[in-house]
Amino acid sequence: MRIVGSILVTAALAILGFFGMLFAAFSGHGPFYMPFVITVVVIVAIFSNLAIWGQGKKKWFKISFLSFISLSLISVGIFEFNQKRVESLKILTKQDVNLYEYMPNLPRTKAIGLQEESTFKIKENLPRLDGSTALYPVYAGFVQAVYPKREYDPYHSEVMSTQTSNAYERLLSGEVDMIFVPQPSNKYMELAKERGKELKMTPIGKEAFVFFVNADNPVHSLTVEQVQGIYSGNIRNWKEVGGRNDSIEAFQRPEESGSQQALIRFMGNQAIMKPTTERVAAGMGGIMDQVAEYQNKKNAIGFSFRYFSEEMAHNGKIRNLAINGIAPTKESIRNGSYPAAMEMYVVTAGSVNPHIEPFIQWILSRQGQIILEETGYVSIH
Protein backbone atom coordinates (compact mmCIF):
# COMPACT_ATOMS: atom_id res chain seq x y z
CA MET A 1 0.00 0.00 0.00
CA ARG A 2 2.88 2.36 0.74
CA ILE A 3 4.23 1.82 -2.77
CA VAL A 4 0.83 2.60 -4.30
CA GLY A 5 0.50 5.66 -2.05
CA SER A 6 3.93 6.92 -3.09
CA ILE A 7 3.09 6.50 -6.77
CA LEU A 8 -0.26 8.28 -6.45
CA VAL A 9 1.13 11.18 -4.41
CA THR A 10 4.09 11.65 -6.74
CA ALA A 11 1.79 11.57 -9.79
CA ALA A 12 -0.57 14.10 -8.23
CA LEU A 13 2.30 16.43 -7.38
CA ALA A 14 3.68 16.07 -10.91
CA ILE A 15 0.32 17.15 -12.37
CA LEU A 16 0.10 20.08 -9.97
CA GLY A 17 3.66 20.99 -10.87
CA PHE A 18 2.83 20.94 -14.58
CA PHE A 19 -0.05 23.40 -14.15
CA GLY A 20 2.11 25.45 -11.80
CA MET A 21 4.78 25.67 -14.52
CA LEU A 22 2.20 26.85 -17.06
CA PHE A 23 0.95 29.53 -14.68
CA ALA A 24 4.52 30.59 -13.92
CA ALA A 25 5.41 30.80 -17.62
CA PHE A 26 2.56 33.23 -18.32
CA SER A 27 2.89 35.21 -15.11
CA GLY A 28 5.58 37.50 -16.50
CA HIS A 29 8.00 36.27 -13.81
CA GLY A 30 8.86 32.89 -15.30
CA PRO A 31 12.64 33.09 -14.73
CA PHE A 32 12.00 33.05 -10.99
CA TYR A 33 8.78 31.05 -10.58
CA MET A 34 9.47 28.23 -13.06
CA PRO A 35 12.57 26.87 -11.26
CA PHE A 36 10.87 27.70 -7.95
CA VAL A 37 7.87 25.50 -8.82
CA ILE A 38 10.13 22.64 -9.92
CA THR A 39 12.15 22.85 -6.70
CA VAL A 40 9.05 22.99 -4.48
CA VAL A 41 7.38 20.05 -6.24
CA VAL A 42 10.50 17.88 -5.98
CA ILE A 43 11.09 18.66 -2.29
CA VAL A 44 7.40 18.27 -1.37
CA ALA A 45 7.41 14.92 -3.18
CA ILE A 46 10.43 13.83 -1.11
CA PHE A 47 8.80 14.89 2.15
CA SER A 48 5.51 13.25 1.17
CA ASN A 49 7.18 9.95 0.41
CA LEU A 50 9.16 10.10 3.65
CA ALA A 51 5.90 10.65 5.54
CA ILE A 52 4.27 7.70 3.78
CA TRP A 53 7.18 5.52 4.81
CA GLY A 54 6.83 6.43 8.47
CA GLN A 55 9.27 9.30 8.90
CA GLY A 56 6.69 12.08 9.36
CA LYS A 57 6.57 12.02 13.18
CA LYS A 58 10.31 12.29 13.71
CA LYS A 59 11.75 15.54 15.03
CA TRP A 60 14.26 16.01 12.23
CA PHE A 61 11.46 15.63 9.66
CA LYS A 62 9.29 18.30 11.30
CA ILE A 63 12.17 20.76 11.65
CA SER A 64 13.30 20.20 8.06
CA PHE A 65 9.77 20.57 6.66
CA LEU A 66 9.04 23.76 8.61
CA SER A 67 12.42 25.17 7.56
CA PHE A 68 11.62 24.41 3.93
CA ILE A 69 8.20 26.09 4.15
CA SER A 70 9.73 29.13 5.85
CA LEU A 71 12.50 29.47 3.26
CA SER A 72 9.98 29.15 0.42
CA LEU A 73 7.76 31.89 1.82
CA ILE A 74 10.74 34.14 2.51
CA SER A 75 12.03 33.62 -1.06
CA VAL A 76 8.66 34.55 -2.58
CA GLY A 77 8.35 37.53 -0.25
CA ILE A 78 11.79 38.88 -1.15
CA PHE A 79 11.16 38.38 -4.87
CA GLU A 80 7.75 40.10 -4.82
CA PHE A 81 9.06 42.96 -2.69
CA ASN A 82 11.90 43.52 -5.15
CA GLN A 83 9.46 43.41 -8.10
CA LYS A 84 7.30 46.07 -6.44
CA ARG A 85 10.39 48.18 -5.89
CA VAL A 86 11.44 47.84 -9.53
CA GLU A 87 7.93 48.60 -10.78
CA SER A 88 7.83 51.71 -8.60
CA LEU A 89 10.99 52.95 -10.35
CA LYS A 90 9.77 52.42 -13.89
CA ILE A 91 8.67 55.59 -15.68
CA LEU A 92 8.04 56.76 -19.22
CA THR A 93 6.39 53.54 -20.31
CA LYS A 94 3.38 53.57 -22.57
CA GLN A 95 1.19 52.74 -19.56
CA ASP A 96 2.18 56.07 -18.02
CA VAL A 97 0.57 57.94 -20.93
CA ASN A 98 -3.20 57.84 -20.95
CA LEU A 99 -4.03 58.66 -24.57
CA TYR A 100 -7.71 58.93 -23.68
CA GLU A 101 -6.86 62.20 -21.92
CA TYR A 102 -6.00 63.64 -25.35
CA MET A 103 -8.86 62.03 -27.28
CA PRO A 104 -10.51 64.61 -29.58
CA ASN A 105 -13.86 66.17 -28.69
CA LEU A 106 -14.12 64.95 -25.10
CA PRO A 107 -15.42 67.61 -22.68
CA ARG A 108 -12.13 67.76 -20.75
CA THR A 109 -9.70 66.67 -23.45
CA LYS A 110 -6.12 67.88 -23.21
CA ALA A 111 -5.96 68.14 -27.01
CA ILE A 112 -5.51 71.76 -28.09
CA GLY A 113 -8.56 73.45 -29.57
CA LEU A 114 -8.54 76.39 -31.98
CA GLN A 115 -10.01 79.66 -30.71
CA GLU A 116 -11.50 80.22 -34.16
CA GLU A 117 -13.28 78.15 -36.78
CA SER A 118 -10.97 75.98 -38.85
CA THR A 119 -10.49 77.12 -42.44
CA PHE A 120 -10.40 73.46 -43.53
CA LYS A 121 -12.93 70.72 -42.77
CA ILE A 122 -13.32 67.06 -43.75
CA LYS A 123 -16.86 65.73 -43.56
CA GLU A 124 -16.55 62.28 -45.11
CA ASN A 125 -13.98 59.79 -46.43
CA LEU A 126 -11.80 60.63 -43.44
CA PRO A 127 -8.06 59.90 -43.82
CA ARG A 128 -7.04 57.10 -41.45
CA LEU A 129 -4.33 58.28 -39.09
CA ASP A 130 -1.73 56.62 -36.89
CA GLY A 131 1.51 57.64 -35.25
CA SER A 132 3.92 57.66 -32.35
CA THR A 133 2.73 58.06 -28.78
CA ALA A 134 4.43 61.41 -28.23
CA LEU A 135 2.86 62.92 -31.37
CA TYR A 136 -0.68 61.73 -30.64
CA PRO A 137 -1.60 64.95 -28.74
CA VAL A 138 -0.60 66.96 -31.82
CA TYR A 139 -2.67 65.14 -34.40
CA ALA A 140 -5.51 64.71 -31.93
CA GLY A 141 -5.63 68.52 -31.94
CA PHE A 142 -5.65 68.55 -35.76
CA VAL A 143 -8.52 66.07 -35.81
CA GLN A 144 -10.46 68.07 -33.23
CA ALA A 145 -10.31 71.10 -35.54
CA VAL A 146 -10.89 69.39 -38.90
CA TYR A 147 -12.83 66.12 -38.52
CA PRO A 148 -16.54 65.71 -37.69
CA LYS A 149 -17.32 66.29 -34.00
CA ARG A 150 -17.47 62.80 -32.53
CA GLU A 151 -15.28 60.49 -30.47
CA TYR A 152 -12.19 58.89 -32.01
CA ASP A 153 -10.90 56.10 -29.81
CA PRO A 154 -7.06 56.08 -29.93
CA TYR A 155 -7.04 52.28 -30.30
CA HIS A 156 -10.22 51.61 -32.31
CA SER A 157 -11.09 54.33 -34.83
CA GLU A 158 -9.85 56.26 -37.86
CA VAL A 159 -7.48 58.12 -35.51
CA MET A 160 -5.16 55.75 -33.66
CA SER A 161 -1.74 55.61 -32.03
CA THR A 162 -0.01 52.24 -32.27
CA GLN A 163 3.53 53.64 -31.79
CA THR A 164 6.18 54.38 -34.38
CA SER A 165 7.13 50.95 -35.73
CA ASN A 166 3.54 49.71 -35.95
CA ALA A 167 2.48 52.96 -37.60
CA TYR A 168 5.04 52.46 -40.39
CA GLU A 169 3.96 48.85 -40.81
CA ARG A 170 0.30 49.86 -41.08
CA LEU A 171 1.09 52.64 -43.54
CA LEU A 172 3.01 50.30 -45.85
CA SER A 173 0.28 47.66 -45.65
CA GLY A 174 -2.36 50.22 -46.62
CA GLU A 175 -4.24 50.12 -43.32
CA VAL A 176 -3.80 53.87 -42.77
CA ASP A 177 -3.35 56.90 -45.02
CA MET A 178 -1.13 59.18 -42.94
CA ILE A 179 1.18 58.71 -39.98
CA PHE A 180 2.77 61.25 -37.61
CA VAL A 181 6.22 60.02 -36.71
CA PRO A 182 9.97 60.71 -36.45
CA GLN A 183 12.21 59.96 -39.43
CA PRO A 184 11.90 56.32 -40.57
CA SER A 185 14.64 53.77 -40.01
CA ASN A 186 16.50 52.20 -42.93
CA LYS A 187 14.37 49.10 -42.39
CA TYR A 188 11.18 50.89 -43.40
CA MET A 189 12.85 52.75 -46.26
CA GLU A 190 13.95 49.38 -47.67
CA LEU A 191 10.58 47.78 -46.94
CA ALA A 192 8.86 50.56 -48.86
CA LYS A 193 11.11 49.92 -51.87
CA GLU A 194 10.42 46.19 -51.71
CA ARG A 195 6.68 46.88 -51.80
CA GLY A 196 7.00 49.39 -54.61
CA LYS A 197 5.96 52.32 -52.44
CA GLU A 198 7.53 55.70 -51.81
CA LEU A 199 7.48 57.26 -48.37
CA LYS A 200 6.65 60.94 -48.76
CA MET A 201 7.88 62.74 -45.65
CA THR A 202 6.61 66.24 -44.93
CA PRO A 203 8.20 68.05 -41.96
CA ILE A 204 5.46 69.55 -39.79
CA GLY A 205 7.35 70.59 -36.66
CA LYS A 206 10.58 70.43 -34.70
CA GLU A 207 11.41 68.57 -31.52
CA ALA A 208 14.40 67.75 -29.33
CA PHE A 209 15.85 64.33 -28.65
CA VAL A 210 16.71 64.44 -24.95
CA PHE A 211 18.66 62.44 -22.41
CA PHE A 212 17.46 62.38 -18.80
CA VAL A 213 18.72 61.24 -15.42
CA ASN A 214 17.42 60.93 -11.87
CA ALA A 215 16.67 64.36 -10.44
CA ASP A 216 19.29 63.77 -7.70
CA ASN A 217 22.09 63.08 -10.18
CA PRO A 218 24.65 65.92 -9.86
CA VAL A 219 25.42 65.83 -13.61
CA HIS A 220 23.45 68.56 -15.42
CA SER A 221 25.18 68.64 -18.79
CA LEU A 222 27.05 66.27 -21.10
CA THR A 223 28.85 66.88 -24.37
CA VAL A 224 27.83 65.05 -27.53
CA GLU A 225 31.06 63.06 -27.28
CA GLN A 226 30.34 62.08 -23.66
CA VAL A 227 26.85 60.82 -24.52
CA GLN A 228 28.29 58.87 -27.43
CA GLY A 229 30.93 57.48 -25.09
CA ILE A 230 28.28 56.33 -22.63
CA TYR A 231 26.14 54.60 -25.24
CA SER A 232 29.12 53.03 -27.01
CA GLY A 233 30.26 51.59 -23.67
CA ASN A 234 33.52 53.54 -23.56
CA ILE A 235 32.38 55.61 -20.56
CA ARG A 236 31.01 53.45 -17.76
CA ASN A 237 31.28 55.53 -14.58
CA TRP A 238 29.64 58.85 -13.73
CA LYS A 239 32.90 60.17 -12.25
CA GLU A 240 34.31 60.22 -15.81
CA VAL A 241 31.79 62.95 -16.69
CA GLY A 242 31.85 64.92 -13.44
CA GLY A 243 29.45 62.82 -11.38
CA ARG A 244 29.68 60.42 -8.45
CA ASN A 245 31.84 57.33 -8.39
CA ASP A 246 29.01 55.10 -9.60
CA SER A 247 28.55 52.86 -12.61
CA ILE A 248 26.35 54.16 -15.43
CA GLU A 249 23.26 52.14 -16.29
CA ALA A 250 22.33 53.30 -19.79
CA PHE A 251 18.86 52.20 -20.83
CA GLN A 252 17.77 51.83 -24.43
CA ARG A 253 14.53 51.20 -26.34
CA PRO A 254 13.48 48.48 -28.83
CA GLU A 255 15.39 48.88 -32.09
CA GLU A 256 12.53 50.05 -34.31
CA SER A 257 11.08 52.54 -31.82
CA GLY A 258 11.28 56.18 -32.86
CA SER A 259 13.50 57.15 -29.94
CA GLN A 260 15.96 54.28 -30.51
CA GLN A 261 16.26 55.29 -34.15
CA ALA A 262 16.95 58.83 -32.96
CA LEU A 263 19.73 57.46 -30.76
CA ILE A 264 21.21 55.57 -33.71
CA ARG A 265 21.31 58.80 -35.74
CA PHE A 266 22.76 60.70 -32.75
CA MET A 267 25.57 58.14 -32.44
CA GLY A 268 26.66 58.62 -36.04
CA ASN A 269 29.23 55.98 -36.99
CA GLN A 270 29.77 54.79 -33.42
CA ALA A 271 28.40 51.36 -32.55
CA ILE A 272 25.87 51.19 -29.70
CA MET A 273 26.59 48.76 -26.91
CA LYS A 274 24.25 45.86 -26.27
CA PRO A 275 21.21 47.10 -24.32
CA THR A 276 20.17 46.03 -20.85
CA THR A 277 17.58 43.26 -21.17
CA GLU A 278 15.14 41.45 -18.95
CA ARG A 279 13.70 37.97 -19.41
CA VAL A 280 9.93 37.65 -19.86
CA ALA A 281 7.42 34.95 -20.80
CA ALA A 282 6.95 34.58 -24.54
CA GLY A 283 3.86 32.36 -24.62
CA MET A 284 3.57 28.57 -24.60
CA GLY A 285 5.98 28.46 -21.67
CA GLY A 286 8.84 30.01 -23.61
CA ILE A 287 11.18 32.72 -22.39
CA MET A 288 12.47 35.69 -24.38
CA ASP A 289 14.77 38.64 -23.75
CA GLN A 290 13.41 42.15 -24.27
CA VAL A 291 14.99 45.57 -23.88
CA ALA A 292 14.58 46.66 -20.26
CA GLU A 293 12.41 49.71 -19.61
CA TYR A 294 13.93 52.81 -18.06
CA GLN A 295 14.21 52.56 -14.28
CA ASN A 296 14.82 55.82 -12.48
CA LYS A 297 17.77 54.65 -10.41
CA LYS A 298 20.30 57.25 -9.29
CA ASN A 299 22.88 55.84 -11.71
CA ALA A 300 20.54 55.52 -14.71
CA ILE A 301 20.36 57.48 -17.95
CA GLY A 302 17.60 57.23 -20.52
CA PHE A 303 16.31 59.11 -23.55
CA SER A 304 13.11 60.18 -25.22
CA PHE A 305 11.62 63.20 -26.96
CA ARG A 306 11.37 66.48 -25.05
CA TYR A 307 7.57 66.72 -25.19
CA PHE A 308 7.20 63.17 -23.93
CA SER A 309 9.55 63.66 -21.00
CA GLU A 310 8.37 67.14 -20.00
CA GLU A 311 4.67 67.19 -20.80
CA MET A 312 3.53 63.58 -20.64
CA ALA A 313 5.43 62.36 -17.56
CA HIS A 314 4.75 64.81 -14.76
CA ASN A 315 6.42 62.97 -11.90
CA GLY A 316 9.21 65.41 -11.12
CA LYS A 317 11.68 62.56 -10.59
CA ILE A 318 13.77 63.02 -13.72
CA ARG A 319 15.75 65.91 -15.20
CA ASN A 320 16.59 66.49 -18.84
CA LEU A 321 20.30 67.01 -19.46
CA ALA A 322 21.79 69.91 -21.36
CA ILE A 323 23.96 68.86 -24.31
CA ASN A 324 27.12 70.89 -24.90
CA GLY A 325 25.80 73.20 -22.19
CA ILE A 326 22.55 73.93 -24.08
CA ALA A 327 19.24 72.91 -22.51
CA PRO A 328 16.51 71.41 -24.74
CA THR A 329 14.07 74.35 -24.78
CA LYS A 330 11.69 75.55 -27.47
CA GLU A 331 14.01 78.50 -28.05
CA SER A 332 17.13 76.36 -28.54
CA ILE A 333 15.20 74.01 -30.84
CA ARG A 334 13.88 76.94 -32.87
CA ASN A 335 17.26 78.62 -33.35
CA GLY A 336 19.08 75.33 -33.95
CA SER A 337 21.53 75.68 -31.07
CA TYR A 338 20.45 72.49 -29.29
CA PRO A 339 22.64 69.72 -30.80
CA ALA A 340 19.93 67.05 -30.94
CA ALA A 341 17.06 69.02 -32.49
CA MET A 342 15.13 67.11 -35.13
CA GLU A 343 12.13 67.35 -37.40
CA MET A 344 8.88 65.42 -36.97
CA TYR A 345 6.94 64.30 -40.02
CA VAL A 346 3.62 63.42 -41.50
CA VAL A 347 4.37 60.47 -43.78
CA THR A 348 2.26 59.10 -46.62
CA ALA A 349 2.78 56.19 -49.01
CA GLY A 350 0.58 56.68 -52.06
CA SER A 351 -2.92 56.67 -50.58
CA VAL A 352 -5.64 57.77 -53.00
CA ASN A 353 -7.67 59.58 -50.33
CA PRO A 354 -8.38 63.02 -51.89
CA HIS A 355 -8.17 64.86 -48.57
CA ILE A 356 -4.53 64.04 -47.77
CA GLU A 357 -2.76 66.87 -49.56
CA PRO A 358 -5.24 69.59 -48.50
CA PHE A 359 -5.01 68.29 -44.93
CA ILE A 360 -1.20 68.47 -44.97
CA GLN A 361 -1.31 71.99 -46.38
CA TRP A 362 -3.66 73.01 -43.57
CA ILE A 363 -1.31 71.44 -40.98
CA LEU A 364 1.46 73.65 -42.39
CA SER A 365 -0.81 76.69 -42.34
CA ARG A 366 -1.08 79.23 -39.54
CA GLN A 367 -3.91 77.32 -37.82
CA GLY A 368 -2.19 73.94 -37.93
CA GLN A 369 1.05 75.40 -36.63
CA ILE A 370 -0.81 77.17 -33.79
CA ILE A 371 -2.08 73.79 -32.61
CA LEU A 372 1.39 72.30 -32.90
CA GLU A 373 3.01 75.16 -30.96
CA GLU A 374 0.37 75.24 -28.22
CA THR A 375 0.64 71.48 -27.82
CA GLY A 376 4.30 71.95 -26.94
CA TYR A 377 6.28 71.40 -30.12
CA VAL A 378 8.12 73.96 -32.25
CA SER A 379 6.58 75.09 -35.53
CA ILE A 380 8.32 74.29 -38.79
CA HIS A 381 8.36 77.93 -39.94
C-alpha positions in Angstrom: 0.0 0.0 0.0 2.9 2.4 0.7 4.2 1.8 -2.8 0.8 2.6 -4.3 0.5 5.7 -2.0 3.9 6.9 -3.1 3.1 6.5 -6.8 -0.3 8.3 -6.4 1.1 11.2 -4.4 4.1 11.6 -6.7 1.8 11.6 -9.8 -0.6 14.1 -8.2 2.3 16.4 -7.4 3.7 16.1 -10.9 0.3 17.1 -12.4 0.1 20.1 -10.0 3.7 21.0 -10.9 2.8 20.9 -14.6 0.0 23.4 -14.2 2.1 25.5 -11.8 4.8 25.7 -14.5 2.2 26.9 -17.1 1.0 29.5 -14.7 4.5 30.6 -13.9 5.4 30.8 -17.6 2.6 33.2 -18.3 2.9 35.2 -15.1 5.6 37.5 -16.5 8.0 36.3 -13.8 8.9 32.9 -15.3 12.6 33.1 -14.7 12.0 33.0 -11.0 8.8 31.0 -10.6 9.5 28.2 -13.1 12.6 26.9 -11.3 10.9 27.7 -7.9 7.9 25.5 -8.8 10.1 22.6 -9.9 12.1 22.9 -6.7 9.1 23.0 -4.5 7.4 20.0 -6.2 10.5 17.9 -6.0 11.1 18.7 -2.3 7.4 18.3 -1.4 7.4 14.9 -3.2 10.4 13.8 -1.1 8.8 14.9 2.1 5.5 13.2 1.2 7.2 10.0 0.4 9.2 10.1 3.6 5.9 10.7 5.5 4.3 7.7 3.8 7.2 5.5 4.8 6.8 6.4 8.5 9.3 9.3 8.9 6.7 12.1 9.4 6.6 12.0 13.2 10.3 12.3 13.7 11.7 15.5 15.0 14.3 16.0 12.2 11.5 15.6 9.7 9.3 18.3 11.3 12.2 20.8 11.6 13.3 20.2 8.1 9.8 20.6 6.7 9.0 23.8 8.6 12.4 25.2 7.6 11.6 24.4 3.9 8.2 26.1 4.2 9.7 29.1 5.9 12.5 29.5 3.3 10.0 29.1 0.4 7.8 31.9 1.8 10.7 34.1 2.5 12.0 33.6 -1.1 8.7 34.5 -2.6 8.3 37.5 -0.3 11.8 38.9 -1.1 11.2 38.4 -4.9 7.8 40.1 -4.8 9.1 43.0 -2.7 11.9 43.5 -5.2 9.5 43.4 -8.1 7.3 46.1 -6.4 10.4 48.2 -5.9 11.4 47.8 -9.5 7.9 48.6 -10.8 7.8 51.7 -8.6 11.0 53.0 -10.3 9.8 52.4 -13.9 8.7 55.6 -15.7 8.0 56.8 -19.2 6.4 53.5 -20.3 3.4 53.6 -22.6 1.2 52.7 -19.6 2.2 56.1 -18.0 0.6 57.9 -20.9 -3.2 57.8 -21.0 -4.0 58.7 -24.6 -7.7 58.9 -23.7 -6.9 62.2 -21.9 -6.0 63.6 -25.4 -8.9 62.0 -27.3 -10.5 64.6 -29.6 -13.9 66.2 -28.7 -14.1 64.9 -25.1 -15.4 67.6 -22.7 -12.1 67.8 -20.8 -9.7 66.7 -23.4 -6.1 67.9 -23.2 -6.0 68.1 -27.0 -5.5 71.8 -28.1 -8.6 73.5 -29.6 -8.5 76.4 -32.0 -10.0 79.7 -30.7 -11.5 80.2 -34.2 -13.3 78.1 -36.8 -11.0 76.0 -38.9 -10.5 77.1 -42.4 -10.4 73.5 -43.5 -12.9 70.7 -42.8 -13.3 67.1 -43.8 -16.9 65.7 -43.6 -16.5 62.3 -45.1 -14.0 59.8 -46.4 -11.8 60.6 -43.4 -8.1 59.9 -43.8 -7.0 57.1 -41.4 -4.3 58.3 -39.1 -1.7 56.6 -36.9 1.5 57.6 -35.3 3.9 57.7 -32.3 2.7 58.1 -28.8 4.4 61.4 -28.2 2.9 62.9 -31.4 -0.7 61.7 -30.6 -1.6 64.9 -28.7 -0.6 67.0 -31.8 -2.7 65.1 -34.4 -5.5 64.7 -31.9 -5.6 68.5 -31.9 -5.7 68.5 -35.8 -8.5 66.1 -35.8 -10.5 68.1 -33.2 -10.3 71.1 -35.5 -10.9 69.4 -38.9 -12.8 66.1 -38.5 -16.5 65.7 -37.7 -17.3 66.3 -34.0 -17.5 62.8 -32.5 -15.3 60.5 -30.5 -12.2 58.9 -32.0 -10.9 56.1 -29.8 -7.1 56.1 -29.9 -7.0 52.3 -30.3 -10.2 51.6 -32.3 -11.1 54.3 -34.8 -9.9 56.3 -37.9 -7.5 58.1 -35.5 -5.2 55.7 -33.7 -1.7 55.6 -32.0 0.0 52.2 -32.3 3.5 53.6 -31.8 6.2 54.4 -34.4 7.1 51.0 -35.7 3.5 49.7 -35.9 2.5 53.0 -37.6 5.0 52.5 -40.4 4.0 48.9 -40.8 0.3 49.9 -41.1 1.1 52.6 -43.5 3.0 50.3 -45.8 0.3 47.7 -45.7 -2.4 50.2 -46.6 -4.2 50.1 -43.3 -3.8 53.9 -42.8 -3.3 56.9 -45.0 -1.1 59.2 -42.9 1.2 58.7 -40.0 2.8 61.3 -37.6 6.2 60.0 -36.7 10.0 60.7 -36.4 12.2 60.0 -39.4 11.9 56.3 -40.6 14.6 53.8 -40.0 16.5 52.2 -42.9 14.4 49.1 -42.4 11.2 50.9 -43.4 12.8 52.7 -46.3 14.0 49.4 -47.7 10.6 47.8 -46.9 8.9 50.6 -48.9 11.1 49.9 -51.9 10.4 46.2 -51.7 6.7 46.9 -51.8 7.0 49.4 -54.6 6.0 52.3 -52.4 7.5 55.7 -51.8 7.5 57.3 -48.4 6.7 60.9 -48.8 7.9 62.7 -45.6 6.6 66.2 -44.9 8.2 68.0 -42.0 5.5 69.6 -39.8 7.4 70.6 -36.7 10.6 70.4 -34.7 11.4 68.6 -31.5 14.4 67.7 -29.3 15.8 64.3 -28.6 16.7 64.4 -24.9 18.7 62.4 -22.4 17.5 62.4 -18.8 18.7 61.2 -15.4 17.4 60.9 -11.9 16.7 64.4 -10.4 19.3 63.8 -7.7 22.1 63.1 -10.2 24.6 65.9 -9.9 25.4 65.8 -13.6 23.5 68.6 -15.4 25.2 68.6 -18.8 27.0 66.3 -21.1 28.9 66.9 -24.4 27.8 65.0 -27.5 31.1 63.1 -27.3 30.3 62.1 -23.7 26.9 60.8 -24.5 28.3 58.9 -27.4 30.9 57.5 -25.1 28.3 56.3 -22.6 26.1 54.6 -25.2 29.1 53.0 -27.0 30.3 51.6 -23.7 33.5 53.5 -23.6 32.4 55.6 -20.6 31.0 53.4 -17.8 31.3 55.5 -14.6 29.6 58.8 -13.7 32.9 60.2 -12.2 34.3 60.2 -15.8 31.8 63.0 -16.7 31.9 64.9 -13.4 29.5 62.8 -11.4 29.7 60.4 -8.5 31.8 57.3 -8.4 29.0 55.1 -9.6 28.5 52.9 -12.6 26.4 54.2 -15.4 23.3 52.1 -16.3 22.3 53.3 -19.8 18.9 52.2 -20.8 17.8 51.8 -24.4 14.5 51.2 -26.3 13.5 48.5 -28.8 15.4 48.9 -32.1 12.5 50.0 -34.3 11.1 52.5 -31.8 11.3 56.2 -32.9 13.5 57.2 -29.9 16.0 54.3 -30.5 16.3 55.3 -34.1 16.9 58.8 -33.0 19.7 57.5 -30.8 21.2 55.6 -33.7 21.3 58.8 -35.7 22.8 60.7 -32.8 25.6 58.1 -32.4 26.7 58.6 -36.0 29.2 56.0 -37.0 29.8 54.8 -33.4 28.4 51.4 -32.5 25.9 51.2 -29.7 26.6 48.8 -26.9 24.3 45.9 -26.3 21.2 47.1 -24.3 20.2 46.0 -20.8 17.6 43.3 -21.2 15.1 41.4 -19.0 13.7 38.0 -19.4 9.9 37.6 -19.9 7.4 35.0 -20.8 6.9 34.6 -24.5 3.9 32.4 -24.6 3.6 28.6 -24.6 6.0 28.5 -21.7 8.8 30.0 -23.6 11.2 32.7 -22.4 12.5 35.7 -24.4 14.8 38.6 -23.8 13.4 42.2 -24.3 15.0 45.6 -23.9 14.6 46.7 -20.3 12.4 49.7 -19.6 13.9 52.8 -18.1 14.2 52.6 -14.3 14.8 55.8 -12.5 17.8 54.6 -10.4 20.3 57.3 -9.3 22.9 55.8 -11.7 20.5 55.5 -14.7 20.4 57.5 -17.9 17.6 57.2 -20.5 16.3 59.1 -23.6 13.1 60.2 -25.2 11.6 63.2 -27.0 11.4 66.5 -25.1 7.6 66.7 -25.2 7.2 63.2 -23.9 9.6 63.7 -21.0 8.4 67.1 -20.0 4.7 67.2 -20.8 3.5 63.6 -20.6 5.4 62.4 -17.6 4.7 64.8 -14.8 6.4 63.0 -11.9 9.2 65.4 -11.1 11.7 62.6 -10.6 13.8 63.0 -13.7 15.7 65.9 -15.2 16.6 66.5 -18.8 20.3 67.0 -19.5 21.8 69.9 -21.4 24.0 68.9 -24.3 27.1 70.9 -24.9 25.8 73.2 -22.2 22.6 73.9 -24.1 19.2 72.9 -22.5 16.5 71.4 -24.7 14.1 74.4 -24.8 11.7 75.5 -27.5 14.0 78.5 -28.1 17.1 76.4 -28.5 15.2 74.0 -30.8 13.9 76.9 -32.9 17.3 78.6 -33.4 19.1 75.3 -33.9 21.5 75.7 -31.1 20.5 72.5 -29.3 22.6 69.7 -30.8 19.9 67.1 -30.9 17.1 69.0 -32.5 15.1 67.1 -35.1 12.1 67.4 -37.4 8.9 65.4 -37.0 6.9 64.3 -40.0 3.6 63.4 -41.5 4.4 60.5 -43.8 2.3 59.1 -46.6 2.8 56.2 -49.0 0.6 56.7 -52.1 -2.9 56.7 -50.6 -5.6 57.8 -53.0 -7.7 59.6 -50.3 -8.4 63.0 -51.9 -8.2 64.9 -48.6 -4.5 64.0 -47.8 -2.8 66.9 -49.6 -5.2 69.6 -48.5 -5.0 68.3 -44.9 -1.2 68.5 -45.0 -1.3 72.0 -46.4 -3.7 73.0 -43.6 -1.3 71.4 -41.0 1.5 73.7 -42.4 -0.8 76.7 -42.3 -1.1 79.2 -39.5 -3.9 77.3 -37.8 -2.2 73.9 -37.9 1.0 75.4 -36.6 -0.8 77.2 -33.8 -2.1 73.8 -32.6 1.4 72.3 -32.9 3.0 75.2 -31.0 0.4 75.2 -28.2 0.6 71.5 -27.8 4.3 71.9 -26.9 6.3 71.4 -30.1 8.1 74.0 -32.3 6.6 75.1 -35.5 8.3 74.3 -38.8 8.4 77.9 -39.9 
